[in-house]
Amino acid sequence: MDKEFYNEDFNADPDANVIVDFKVIVPKGNLNRVYHEIPAESSVGTWQRVAAMTDDILRKLSAKTFQVEKLSDTEAKLKVAYPLELFEANNIPQMLSLFAGNVYGMNSLEYLRVNDVHIPNELINTFPGPAHGPKGIYDIIGIDQGPILGTIVKPKLGSPPDVHAKTTYDAWRGVDGTSGITWVKDDEPQTDQDFCRFEDRIGRVLEYADQIKSETGRQVIYAANITGSISTMMKRADYVVDQGGKCLMIDVVTTGFSAVQHIREQDYGLPIHAHRAMHGALTRHHDHGIHMKVLALMYRLAGVDGIHTGTIFGKMGYGKIEEDKEEVLSSNKKLMGDLGNMKQVIPIASGGVGVRNIGKIIDALAPHVVITAGGGIHGHPDGSAAGATAMNQAKDAALQGVIEDDALLQWAKDNEAVELVKALTNQS
Amino acid sequence: MDKEFYNEDFNADPDANVIVDFKVIVPKGNLNRVYHEIPAESSVGTWQRVAAMTDDILRKLSAKTFQVEKLSDTEAKLKVAYPLELFEANNIPQMLSLFAGNVYGMNSLEYLRVNDVHIPNELINTFPGPAHGPKGIYDIIGIDQGPILGTIVKPKLGSPPDVHAKTTYDAWRGVDGTSGITWVKDDEPQTDQDFCRFEDRIGRVLEYADQIKSETGRQVIYAANITGSISTMMKRADYVVDQGGKCLMIDVVTTGFSAVQHIREQDYGLPIHAHRAMHGALTRHHDHGIHMKVLALMYRLAGVDGIHTGTIFGKMGYGKIEEDKEEVLSSNKKLMGDLGNMKQVIPIASGGVGVRNIGKIIDALAPHVVITAGGGIHGHPDGSAAGATAMNQAKDAALQGVIEDDALLQWAKDNEAVELVKALTNQS
């Protein structure tokens, strides 16, 4: 094989190439082969030389492995450069079909992981990106910055609209109208089932949002899950706009990139809250699939304003996964770092959040983050309003640097944060 | 823990429950725990009991693990029943967000695989399904049944529209106008790049399709890759319709379920050819992700008319993966088996197809299959027309029961199939 597809002397210009970091695991003896085959399969190659292939095509459009870090006889990390000319402007599916498409099925590989991607600004700036971003969201709420607390109504499915809406109101309100949380979201499989119709639920919820505003002047947010077919999503978005809602939620993995971008393009004037249900099928196995930070980047291009990237305490809150911290922080960097003309995306931390760990999450992820707690709020011995107040108290403590359990309880006692004291002494 | 979420005595009515087959791999000691947690997390559970949870919700809406096959201390296969009430009609993203969503991130698991799903007809029949199916496709071509041969123009990217279109024409035509193949498709990352604009390419190609029809009376098919944002896809579909095209191709994984269903709902009158680029990120690791047959079922519900499911010889044709045969056959069963009121979906076999293995593919997958060869046609020593004729000759041999290499060469000589002789004696 020659140097068409593998050349460590190739100087990959980052302004003219999309650069993808792969990790490969291969059957013994295949390493050198896949250095050629991955760029060939994902650019201009075929498994047999054909008449229409020209030197010109090879020179201009070949992707190239230009850096190899061999980890063992069967594992390596590769950097592959894809000339910009291979990509269509403003087309996320095409980009993924190119560098993260058929390569996953190559027989010469056992497993393939896409760990990172660099995209030149020339291509970045063809995508819409977020319409609002963190700043737009802070403007809606009427604050300058800082962590935004939120909740998911629990149980995640089953409550009728009235109960669901009243629970939402309690969490917004807290015990006194001003000490509650700001952001409430539907759960990811909650759309429009018989037990809780979309319009009944959202209509009731948004009446309560108006009530909060007239009672306390606070603008609260409800992220209404519009997930469905395109026509369904548009109908639901129209309803949310009509009812004065302030946020649309989409299950971005299961609906897909084209759907997300379509909702972005409609310019409803509302931020898009991206739930990532099913991402773990792609991201969790560290030898295969795609790193969460790559998905985070793609959803930023597509135009979401906030997306779940984890809490640093493991995705579901049943325990800790240490490596998650790197995953969360690197994903958030993709959301908040400089990226062409794109606005930023606010990270959303969710899953197992409680009064005992919210300080650590704020410490790691603030200032710009939405943190949502479900059971950690609604499981308070005195109910959702007290749970929301307690969570807010824990946030205040964290912003004053009080994070560890013992200090937090002492802080709560000293500051007469009775809801937090009760949460800390009653919750397991 | 009680029997709310795990009960082996539970009688899961297949008419009233979606039933999902999971394989779990867990850290030692967690097996029993995940029998409860998987159905809890993917139905009405939360990690902490909350006030709004009622016995009524638990009774009506709890998902339940009702069958366990323990494989070791850390591995098991589970069957979990999800009451129909949890699902919204005609909403694939919601269905996946429910049973294949957050569960992939649970900390109590190491890996999770969705291996199969049963959906009751009551839910199946809320989806559109294919508008055409194999019968509709055969009607367009004007044949009754049988394997349909096709090709992908190679190189996969880089040829200008004229070269691309002429290669397509050669493959349709064969050496004599009637011995070519029927179906030509864009490659999955080929959309609308500078080197080959969509309208230039498709316009030229469809002129040649008209020419074939006027020369020989044959109706040939070009699957035009409309992959992109929703507005882009609709614009491209309109163009294909205007130009008299007969098929739309979509990269169904990278665009996503909502996009696929949206194109189906537009009723363009053309079958949808589904390319599955990136599926391997979800399907390939047998310990994690989702089985191809589950995706095949979902895309049938969404309304594709044909979808790639593999060749039985490994996904890329660089060798063999034995287990692929089960994967391909079980996926094809989801496409072609009875399913409520749904039409069937024709399987498409692609990747490394050549004259030496097409007989084995026909033997395994016929009668209803589209088989596309790229390098296997365009790599013929005498070019694409001869390659197409040779492939068709190999098909004829296979339909007469001649499949093995030696017998095939003898058959080619006996039948004066000179293009096939040349392909067999010159190709590696």
Interface residues (C-beta under 8 A of the other chain):
Chain A: E37 E41 S42 S43 V44 G45 T46 W47 Q48 R49 V50 A51 A52 M53 T54 I57 K60 L61 E85 L86 F87 E88 N90 N91 I92 P93 Q94 L96 S97 L98 A100 G101 N102 V103 Y104 G105 M106 N107 S108 Y111 L112 V114 V153 K154 P155 K156 L157 G158 S159 V163 T167 E188 P189 T191 D192 Q193 D194 F195 T227 G228 S229 I230 S231 T232 M233 D251 T254 T255 G256 F257 S258 A259 Q261 H262 E265 H275 A277 M278 H279 G280 A281 L282 R284 H285 D287 H288 G289 I290 G314 K315 M316 G317 Y318 G319 K320 I321 G351 G352 G374 G375 G376 H378 G379 G383 S384 Q427
Chain B: E37 E41 S42 S43 V44 G45 T46 W47 Q48 R49 V50 A51 A52 M53 T54 I57 K60 L61 E85 L86 F87 E88 N90 N91 I92 P93 Q94 L96 S97 L98 A100 G101 N102 V103 Y104 G105 M106 N107 S108 Y111 L112 V114 V153 K154 P155 K156 L157 G158 S159 V163 T167 E188 P189 T191 D192 Q193 D194 F195 T227 G228 S229 I230 S231 T232 M233 D251 T254 T255 G256 F257 S258 A259 V260 Q261 H262 E265 H275 A277 M278 H279 G280 A281 L282 R284 H285 D287 H288 G289 I290 G314 K315 M316 G317 Y318 G319 K320 I321 G351 G352 G374 G375 G376 H378 G379 G383 S384 Q427
